[in-house]
Amino acid sequence: MRITAIPKMTVVLHDDRVHPWQPIDGLTVQGRHLLAKMAIRQAEECSLQRAVDAFVERYELLRRLRPDDFGASVRSADVDE
């Protein structure tokens, strides 16, 4: 499955690094973890290991900041339709 282009994830604004993660966050909270990792890898043009590491860091942040978005209805990370 091909992921539609996602803009580079890191841009510099006001001397701080800003991460426009919305499309990847959406995949993450929907339980579409494989697609989220693929999107990170495509956007950053990085190794699979770096994409997995970035995903884990972001997932943990989202679980803290948006716990209500992770409901019982979230599909398994192994199932991407």
C-alpha positions as CSV (number, residue, x, y, z in Angstrom):
1,M,0.0,0.0,0.0
2,R,1.4,3.4,-1.0
3,I,1.1,6.3,1.4
4,T,0.2,9.7,0.0
5,A,3.0,12.2,0.3
6,I,3.3,13.7,3.7
7,P,5.3,17.0,4.0
8,K,8.7,16.9,5.8
9,M,7.9,16.3,9.4
10,T,10.4,18.8,10.8
11,V,10.5,22.5,10.0
12,V,12.2,25.3,11.9
13,L,10.1,28.2,13.1
14,H,11.2,30.9,15.5
15,D,14.4,29.0,16.3
16,D,12.4,26.0,17.6
17,R,11.8,22.7,15.9
18,V,8.1,22.2,15.1
19,H,6.7,18.8,14.2
20,P,3.5,18.8,12.0
21,W,2.5,15.3,12.9
22,Q,-1.3,15.5,12.3
23,P,-1.6,12.9,9.6
24,I,0.6,10.4,11.4
25,D,-1.1,11.1,14.8
26,G,-4.4,10.3,13.1
27,L,-3.0,6.9,11.9
28,T,-1.6,6.2,15.4
29,V,-4.8,6.8,17.4
30,Q,-6.7,4.8,14.8
31,G,-4.4,1.8,15.6
32,R,-2.9,1.9,12.1
33,H,0.6,1.6,13.5
34,L,2.3,0.0,10.5
35,L,1.0,2.8,8.2
36,A,2.1,5.4,10.7
37,K,5.7,4.0,10.7
38,M,5.7,3.8,6.9
39,A,4.6,7.5,6.8
40,I,7.3,8.5,9.2
41,R,9.9,6.7,7.1
42,Q,8.7,8.2,3.9
43,A,8.5,11.8,5.3
44,E,11.8,11.7,7.0
45,E,13.6,9.5,4.4
46,C,15.1,7.6,7.4
47,S,15.9,4.0,8.3
48,L,13.2,1.6,9.5
49,Q,14.8,1.6,13.0
50,R,14.6,5.4,13.2
51,A,11.0,5.4,12.1
52,V,10.1,2.9,14.7
53,D,12.0,4.9,17.4
54,A,10.2,8.1,16.3
55,F,6.8,6.3,16.3
56,V,7.4,4.9,19.9
57,E,8.3,8.4,21.2
58,R,5.3,10.0,19.5
59,Y,2.9,7.2,20.6
60,E,4.0,7.6,24.3
61,L,3.4,11.4,24.0
62,L,0.0,11.0,22.5
63,R,-1.0,8.5,25.2
64,R,-0.2,11.1,27.8
65,L,-1.7,14.1,26.0
66,R,-4.7,12.5,24.3
67,P,-5.7,9.5,26.3
68,D,-9.4,9.8,25.3
69,D,-8.5,9.3,21.6
70,F,-7.3,5.8,22.4
71,G,-10.6,4.0,23.0
72,A,-11.5,0.4,23.2
73,S,-12.7,0.5,19.7
74,V,-9.2,1.0,18.3
75,R,-8.2,-1.9,16.0
76,S,-5.2,-4.0,16.4
77,A,-1.9,-2.6,15.1
78,D,-1.6,-5.7,13.0
79,V,-4.7,-4.9,11.0
80,D,-4.5,-2.2,8.3
81,E,-7.2,-2.1,5.8
